[in-house]
Amino acid sequence: MSSIPERIAADLEQEILERRLESGARFALRTELIDRFGVSANAMNEALRILRERDVVQVKPGAQGGVFISQPPPQVRLGVIDLWFRGLSVDAVDLFEARSMLEDGFAQTAAERATPQDARDLAWALEELRDARGVARDYLEANMRFHSAIARVARVPVLAGMYESIVTLLRGTLVRAEFAGDQAEQVIEQNVEVHARLAKAITARDHAALAEVLIDHRADLVRISEPSRSPGRSA
């Protein structure tokens, strides 16, 4: 069970993520935060210490001091992984949405074309995914390689090339990835299990099981938060 400072830190980090505050922006006065959360100065100091260690905020003393944003917040949170990009000319959310749509189509086609060799390839990709659970960026990379393996099983070269272009763009502009929240380890374990079911359904050519696991896969990829969008655009 998390402590009061840990819960405060999580709430503040989520607020910073949602408000899309720029690096160097003044977030609040420490006294304002103490009053807002109704906690002791010690509890708030500990919460701010947690956020400082995560490079989320800086605390400056004096009349012009307060709590300031020390880095830009993530551009997207994918499940329990916060992601930062540099140099993207398109919205990262849009890229992940396109990636997800292609992945669903590949999985459905792969379930019609999988061979015993494909089953071995997916098993290796799944094992790599399991081995990468401890580091956010490694896990994201392994996840993309797993779905690239499914794309190869589907054997639709034009769409596979489009998918690889998206993956290459994401990989080339990603500058940071971190697990977010106290439940990250548990959620990643669940994510690995979803991918294991996905591989099993494809190699068994079990379309009923595949339909079920794709629902769970999409749910697993729901964003906790996302960049602000222009009026008239939906998530």
ABEGO torsion letter per residue (X at the ends): XBBAAAAAAAAAAAAAAAAGBBBGBBABBAAAAAAAAGBBAAAAAAAAAAAAAAGABBBBBEAABEBBBABBBBABBBEABBBBBBGBABBAAAAAAAAAAAAAAAAAAAAAABBAAAAAAAAAAAAAAAAAAABAAAAAAAAAAAAAAAAAAAGBAAAAAAAAAAAAAAAAABABBBBBEAAAAAAAAAAAAAAAAAAAAAAAGBAAAAAAAAAAAAAAABBABBBBBBBGBBX
